[in-house]
Structures are given as structure tokens and as C-alpha cells.
Amino acid sequence: MLRSALAVILALFLAAPDLAVHAQQTASAPAILSVRRHGEPSVEFDRAALARLPQRAILTSTPWTEGTISFEGPLLRDVLRQAGSRGTTITAIAINEYKVSLPFSDAESFDVIVALKRDGQYMPVRDKGPLWIVYPLDQVAELRTPGTHAKMIWQLKAMLVE
């Protein structure tokens, strides 16, 4: 009986590191994006969840950067699809509570991305991160307007779909 008890204790002791690793893998990181359709619960995305979606890279210039920049992240339409959101208008909200409205059709018509990376690096908050809605300005001439520029919200934290 003593041998059986020792065997169980030894097995638990040896399994403890595996249990800790499993807990870390299943623990959620803090959400960096919340997507909600009016009247429904929010769908929360941490950086890993956004990185698991198919990634798209675009090279484009912006009014706020010098030269051509590589932005990488999931397509806006893929994020909305993953969240189960459909509608006509997206209200994008920044960390500082700045809000901008964009038509849902932009996500379907253009390869707009929710940029996680700028020139291969995750973007810190102090440099327009962690998320920036980026339109393919250099690829689609009709998007090179002040109206489109206004929709390119950085420090994105939430989207409300209506």
C-alpha cells in the first residue's frame, strides 16, 4: 500500500510541469480587440487569435508614414466573419475612445487589413498599435482620398457592427 501511495505521489510530481504548461497554453491572453454586433455579446480576440487567422501583407504608403510600409494582419472581412458579424456600418473605436464609421461594404470590396505588424514587427501602442485598420491605398487609386484616410484608425480596440 505504501508503494502504491508513493507511486501516485511520484506520478503527480512528475506530471506537475506538464499540467502547468497545459494551463499556460489554455489560459487566455488579454483581449486586444472586441467585436460586437448591437445587442449581442462581444467576441474577444487576443493577439494569438488574430494571428491564427489567414494573414495578408500589403505594401502601401500612408499620410502618417514615410515611404512604403509593409503592414501585415488578417483581412477585416475575415475578422468580422470569425466574429459572426454582418451589418451595414462598422464603428471602429480606438484606445483613446476616438471613433470612426466605415461601411461594412469596404470590408467586402477591398482587402482592408487589421494590421498587427508594421515592417515585420508587432506595433506598440506608442507607435499606432496594437492594431491599425489599413486600406490598400497604393493598390486601389480610388481609395487615395481624405475620406479613406479618416477611416484608417490606429490603436484600434473595438468594433461595433450595426
Backbone bond lengths (Angstrom), bond angles and torsions (degrees), N, CA, C in turn:
res aa  C-N    CA-C-N  psi(-1)  N-CA   C-N-CA  omega(-1)  CA-C   N-CA-C  phi
1 M - - - 1.441 - - 1.534 110.75 -
2 L 1.314 116.48 -41.82 1.450 120.73 177.98 1.526 110.64 -61.67
3 R 1.341 114.75 -39.70 1.462 118.93 178.33 1.530 110.91 -62.92
4 S 1.291 117.60 -40.98 1.469 121.63 179.12 1.522 110.69 -63.72
5 A 1.310 117.06 -43.01 1.463 121.29 179.45 1.523 110.31 -63.50
6 L 1.336 116.62 -43.61 1.463 120.46 178.51 1.527 111.26 -63.74
7 A 1.323 116.01 -38.27 1.465 119.93 179.22 1.534 110.56 -63.76
8 V 1.331 117.28 -41.30 1.460 121.43 178.96 1.527 110.48 -65.54
9 I 1.339 116.32 -44.26 1.469 120.29 179.48 1.521 110.23 -62.76
10 L 1.336 116.97 -43.81 1.459 120.95 178.83 1.531 111.18 -62.35
11 A 1.317 116.67 -42.62 1.458 120.79 179.54 1.532 110.59 -62.72
12 L 1.331 117.98 -42.96 1.463 121.19 178.24 1.530 111.40 -65.20
13 F 1.335 115.96 -40.37 1.454 120.55 178.90 1.523 110.89 -62.18
14 L 1.332 116.66 -43.92 1.455 120.77 -179.52 1.529 112.15 -70.77
15 A 1.314 116.62 -29.82 1.468 120.76 -179.00 1.527 112.30 -81.30
16 A 1.319 118.75 -17.74 1.464 122.29 -175.94 1.523 112.89 -54.58
17 P 1.348 120.55 -45.87 1.466 118.50 178.36 1.525 112.31 -61.18
18 D 1.357 117.72 -37.87 1.456 119.98 178.27 1.529 111.06 -65.01
19 L 1.331 117.39 -38.69 1.455 120.53 178.44 1.525 110.60 -64.48
20 A 1.325 117.36 -39.13 1.465 120.71 179.21 1.524 110.70 -65.59
21 V 1.336 117.03 -42.95 1.465 120.39 178.46 1.513 109.92 -62.41
22 H 1.338 117.13 -43.82 1.462 120.80 179.00 1.528 110.58 -60.41
23 A 1.327 118.04 -41.13 1.459 121.14 -179.55 1.524 110.65 -64.48
24 Q 1.327 117.67 -39.91 1.458 120.27 179.04 1.524 110.90 -66.12
25 Q 1.319 117.03 -38.02 1.455 119.97 -178.65 1.519 111.84 -70.18
26 T 1.317 117.31 -31.92 1.454 119.54 -177.86 1.525 112.46 -93.12
27 A 1.331 118.30 -14.38 1.464 120.17 177.97 1.529 108.93 -69.32
28 S 1.314 115.88 139.41 1.462 120.05 -179.93 1.516 110.20 -82.19
29 A 1.314 115.24 136.93 1.454 120.29 171.05 1.523 107.20 -77.66
30 P 1.313 116.97 164.02 1.471 118.15 178.43 1.530 111.41 -60.60
31 A 1.300 115.22 139.64 1.472 120.34 178.16 1.526 109.38 -68.20
32 I 1.334 115.43 139.90 1.468 119.65 174.77 1.526 111.20 -112.11
33 L 1.344 116.19 -9.41 1.462 120.26 178.45 1.518 109.48 -145.80
34 S 1.315 114.54 132.45 1.454 122.06 176.31 1.524 107.76 -118.03
35 V 1.331 116.45 129.33 1.462 121.18 178.67 1.521 107.04 -121.19
36 R 1.327 115.12 128.03 1.464 118.72 -176.53 1.512 110.10 -140.32
37 R 1.305 114.67 136.63 1.458 120.85 170.17 1.517 105.80 -94.29
38 H 1.327 116.68 138.12 1.463 121.45 -176.10 1.525 111.28 -47.89
39 G 1.322 115.93 126.73 1.455 121.70 177.55 1.518 114.93 83.29
40 E 1.320 118.30 2.14 1.465 121.31 179.72 1.520 109.65 -119.72
41 P 1.337 117.00 162.23 1.469 119.03 178.08 1.528 111.29 -66.42
42 S 1.316 115.74 153.85 1.463 121.92 177.76 1.520 110.90 -74.05
43 V 1.316 115.35 149.16 1.459 122.16 169.57 1.518 105.48 -106.72
44 E 1.322 115.86 122.81 1.461 121.71 -175.23 1.524 110.10 -101.54
45 F 1.325 115.93 136.99 1.456 122.61 177.44 1.523 109.49 -120.75
46 D 1.315 117.25 127.90 1.453 119.35 167.20 1.528 107.19 -92.05
47 R 1.316 117.19 175.53 1.465 119.52 -176.47 1.522 111.27 -61.04
48 A 1.338 117.66 -39.18 1.467 120.71 -179.37 1.526 111.07 -63.58
49 A 1.327 117.37 -39.18 1.471 120.70 179.52 1.525 110.61 -64.73
50 L 1.312 117.25 -40.58 1.465 120.09 176.96 1.525 110.93 -68.02
51 A 1.323 116.80 -36.95 1.469 120.83 179.97 1.529 111.90 -69.64
52 R 1.342 117.55 -23.78 1.468 120.63 178.35 1.531 112.54 -75.67
53 L 1.320 116.94 -20.10 1.460 119.65 176.38 1.527 108.24 -71.19
54 P 1.339 118.26 155.57 1.468 119.39 176.64 1.525 109.94 -54.06
55 Q 1.308 116.30 133.86 1.464 121.86 -177.07 1.520 110.78 -98.86
56 R 1.311 115.02 146.76 1.459 122.13 178.27 1.517 107.47 -130.54
57 A 1.296 116.53 137.31 1.471 121.12 175.56 1.518 108.50 -112.89
58 I 1.319 115.72 137.69 1.461 120.11 173.93 1.525 108.27 -130.81
59 L 1.305 114.44 145.06 1.465 121.68 173.24 1.511 106.79 -103.80
60 T 1.320 116.69 120.75 1.453 119.39 -179.88 1.515 110.47 -154.90
61 S 1.290 115.01 157.38 1.459 120.48 170.99 1.527 107.28 -94.04
62 T 1.316 116.03 160.67 1.465 120.94 175.45 1.525 107.39 -138.65
63 P 1.309 117.90 163.01 1.464 119.86 176.68 1.531 113.27 -66.90
64 W 1.350 117.73 -14.57 1.460 121.57 -174.00 1.528 113.66 -106.58
65 T 1.322 116.47 -0.33 1.463 120.33 -178.69 1.521 109.24 -128.39
66 E 1.313 115.09 163.15 1.465 119.94 177.79 1.516 109.25 -101.19
67 G 1.322 116.36 133.71 1.454 121.09 177.69 1.514 112.44 72.52
68 T 1.324 113.69 -166.01 1.459 120.78 179.70 1.523 108.92 -92.03
69 I 1.316 115.55 132.70 1.459 122.51 -176.68 1.526 108.69 -116.70
70 S 1.321 116.33 144.27 1.457 121.65 173.01 1.531 108.24 -94.00
71 F 1.314 115.95 120.58 1.463 122.00 176.25 1.522 107.47 -112.93
72 E 1.328 116.37 141.81 1.462 120.50 -178.31 1.520 110.22 -137.57
73 G 1.328 114.28 138.41 1.458 120.74 177.78 1.513 109.47 170.43
74 P 1.317 116.80 -179.70 1.466 119.30 178.63 1.520 111.16 -74.64
75 L 1.316 115.28 153.75 1.459 119.86 173.09 1.528 108.92 -64.07
76 L 1.312 116.19 142.71 1.458 121.08 178.06 1.523 110.44 -56.17
77 R 1.337 117.08 -41.13 1.471 119.64 -179.49 1.524 111.88 -63.07
78 D 1.354 118.25 -32.74 1.466 120.91 177.94 1.523 111.29 -70.73
79 V 1.324 116.72 -37.84 1.472 120.29 177.22 1.519 109.46 -64.03
80 L 1.327 116.73 -46.07 1.468 120.78 -179.93 1.522 111.00 -64.05
81 R 1.318 116.68 -40.62 1.471 120.86 178.09 1.527 110.45 -63.21
82 Q 1.335 116.24 -44.44 1.468 120.77 179.50 1.531 110.91 -61.13
83 A 1.324 115.68 -34.06 1.461 120.39 179.19 1.525 112.29 -81.95
84 G 1.331 116.69 -7.21 1.460 120.38 -179.21 1.516 112.67 71.73
85 S 1.326 116.53 29.47 1.468 120.76 -175.54 1.518 111.81 -104.61
86 R 1.332 114.80 132.78 1.468 122.48 172.67 1.516 106.30 -136.26
87 G 1.310 115.48 152.56 1.453 119.08 178.90 1.502 110.59 175.25
88 T 1.327 115.74 -159.11 1.454 120.69 179.11 1.523 112.26 -116.54
89 T 1.337 116.52 -24.47 1.455 120.97 -176.20 1.525 110.20 -136.36
90 I 1.321 114.59 141.27 1.469 121.50 174.93 1.520 106.95 -116.29
91 T 1.309 116.61 123.15 1.455 120.49 171.02 1.520 106.49 -98.31
92 A 1.328 115.89 113.37 1.459 121.84 179.81 1.522 107.86 -95.15
93 I 1.331 116.07 135.63 1.462 121.52 -174.31 1.526 109.28 -124.52
94 A 1.330 115.34 130.54 1.462 121.40 179.84 1.530 110.62 -91.24
95 I 1.308 114.74 169.01 1.469 121.28 179.00 1.524 111.48 -55.97
96 N 1.332 117.34 -36.61 1.471 120.77 -179.12 1.533 112.52 -86.31
97 E 1.346 116.24 12.93 1.469 124.79 178.44 1.527 113.48 75.14
98 Y 1.331 118.91 5.59 1.462 121.25 171.68 1.525 107.56 -59.67
99 K 1.312 117.43 138.79 1.466 121.81 -178.39 1.517 110.08 -127.05
100 V 1.324 114.14 146.19 1.453 120.15 174.74 1.524 107.40 -142.92
101 S 1.311 115.01 146.02 1.461 120.85 -179.91 1.519 109.57 -106.27
102 L 1.323 115.89 134.50 1.456 119.75 175.28 1.519 109.10 -133.54
103 P 1.314 116.79 146.40 1.460 118.98 179.88 1.523 110.81 -68.78
104 F 1.307 116.13 139.14 1.461 121.20 176.96 1.526 109.97 -57.28
105 S 1.314 116.06 -32.11 1.467 120.17 -178.43 1.531 112.26 -62.71
106 D 1.337 118.87 -24.76 1.469 120.22 175.91 1.526 110.88 -59.35
107 A 1.323 116.35 -39.53 1.471 120.62 -179.88 1.521 110.98 -65.17
108 E 1.321 116.58 -32.27 1.459 120.30 -179.25 1.526 112.41 -85.17
109 S 1.323 117.76 -32.86 1.458 122.08 -173.70 1.526 114.47 -87.21
110 F 1.332 116.19 -28.50 1.466 120.15 -175.00 1.528 109.91 -127.07
111 D 1.311 116.18 156.99 1.465 121.15 177.92 1.527 110.25 -84.76
112 V 1.330 114.73 64.18 1.460 122.33 176.95 1.522 107.06 -74.81
113 I 1.333 116.59 134.24 1.461 118.18 178.99 1.520 111.39 -115.33
114 V 1.315 114.46 155.31 1.456 122.35 169.17 1.526 103.72 -97.47
115 A 1.324 115.08 94.00 1.468 120.21 -171.78 1.528 111.51 -71.99
116 L 1.318 113.89 126.14 1.462 123.02 172.65 1.525 110.47 -96.46
117 K 1.338 114.87 -31.63 1.464 120.37 -174.59 1.518 111.33 -125.60
118 R 1.305 113.79 148.36 1.467 122.99 174.72 1.523 106.02 -127.01
119 D 1.330 115.91 120.43 1.465 121.59 -175.89 1.529 111.76 50.46
120 G 1.333 115.84 43.85 1.458 122.56 173.98 1.515 115.80 81.23
121 Q 1.311 118.88 -0.33 1.465 122.23 -177.59 1.529 110.29 -117.09
122 Y 1.343 115.42 139.08 1.458 118.21 172.56 1.518 108.53 -59.80
123 M 1.322 116.81 142.05 1.459 121.87 -175.41 1.522 110.88 -90.99
124 P 1.325 116.92 123.54 1.471 118.80 175.05 1.530 110.06 -75.74
125 V 1.307 116.38 161.75 1.466 121.74 179.62 1.526 110.39 -55.92
126 R 1.316 118.12 -40.31 1.469 120.77 -177.35 1.527 112.79 -67.35
127 D 1.349 116.54 -10.84 1.463 120.84 179.56 1.523 110.39 -125.94
128 K 1.326 115.74 48.20 1.461 125.11 174.37 1.523 115.03 73.27
129 G 1.317 118.38 10.39 1.456 121.97 -179.88 1.512 111.67 -94.99
130 P 1.270 119.08 -177.34 1.458 125.21 5.99 1.525 113.63 -81.13
131 L 1.338 116.81 -13.83 1.467 120.43 -178.12 1.526 110.08 -133.68
132 W 1.328 114.87 144.30 1.467 121.02 -179.34 1.521 106.96 -141.08
133 I 1.328 117.34 124.66 1.460 120.76 174.42 1.527 107.17 -77.05
134 V 1.336 115.65 119.81 1.462 120.75 -175.39 1.530 109.57 -123.09
135 Y 1.309 115.03 125.03 1.463 122.51 174.95 1.529 108.35 -91.36
136 P 1.333 117.31 148.90 1.472 120.69 178.82 1.532 111.24 -78.14
137 L 1.308 116.41 72.04 1.463 122.25 -173.45 1.521 112.82 -59.99
138 D 1.325 116.94 -42.08 1.462 119.64 -176.59 1.524 112.96 -77.11
139 Q 1.323 118.00 -17.61 1.459 121.39 -179.18 1.529 112.63 -92.09
140 V 1.328 117.21 -25.61 1.467 121.01 -176.20 1.531 108.42 -127.34
141 A 1.329 115.69 103.22 1.468 121.59 -174.27 1.531 112.68 -56.10
142 E 1.333 117.61 -37.44 1.464 120.18 -177.06 1.528 112.86 -65.36
143 L 1.338 116.95 -14.45 1.465 120.35 179.89 1.528 112.89 -86.58
144 R 1.312 117.54 -8.76 1.472 120.92 -177.43 1.521 110.17 -82.24
145 T 1.330 115.17 68.18 1.464 121.13 -178.64 1.530 109.06 -135.18
146 P 1.316 116.90 156.23 1.466 119.21 174.95 1.537 112.46 -57.90
147 G 1.323 117.19 -32.75 1.461 119.98 178.34 1.517 112.61 -62.85
148 T 1.323 116.85 -42.00 1.467 120.49 176.86 1.521 110.23 -69.12
149 H 1.318 116.74 -42.16 1.466 120.03 178.79 1.533 110.39 -55.20
150 A 1.324 116.60 -40.10 1.465 120.85 -179.03 1.520 112.37 -64.21
151 K 1.325 117.65 -24.91 1.469 121.33 -179.16 1.539 112.48 -84.03
152 M 1.328 117.55 -9.14 1.468 121.59 -176.72 1.533 109.85 -85.72
153 I 1.302 115.02 72.75 1.461 122.27 -174.93 1.530 110.34 -78.24
154 W 1.327 115.53 133.85 1.459 119.50 175.33 1.515 109.04 -108.22
155 Q 1.325 116.16 173.22 1.468 122.88 -172.81 1.533 110.50 53.57
156 L 1.320 114.94 36.02 1.457 121.41 -179.51 1.524 110.57 -61.58
157 K 1.336 116.40 134.58 1.466 120.08 177.36 1.527 112.63 -126.79
158 A 1.343 117.27 -22.51 1.469 118.67 -175.56 1.519 110.19 -155.36
159 M 1.338 114.04 155.14 1.461 121.31 172.75 1.526 108.18 -135.59
160 L 1.307 115.46 132.77 1.463 122.70 175.45 1.519 106.10 -111.33
161 V 1.324 116.72 122.11 1.460 121.88 -177.99 1.519 108.36 -104.33
162 E 1.337 114.73 128.16 1.470 119.58 178.76 1.501 109.89 -129.11
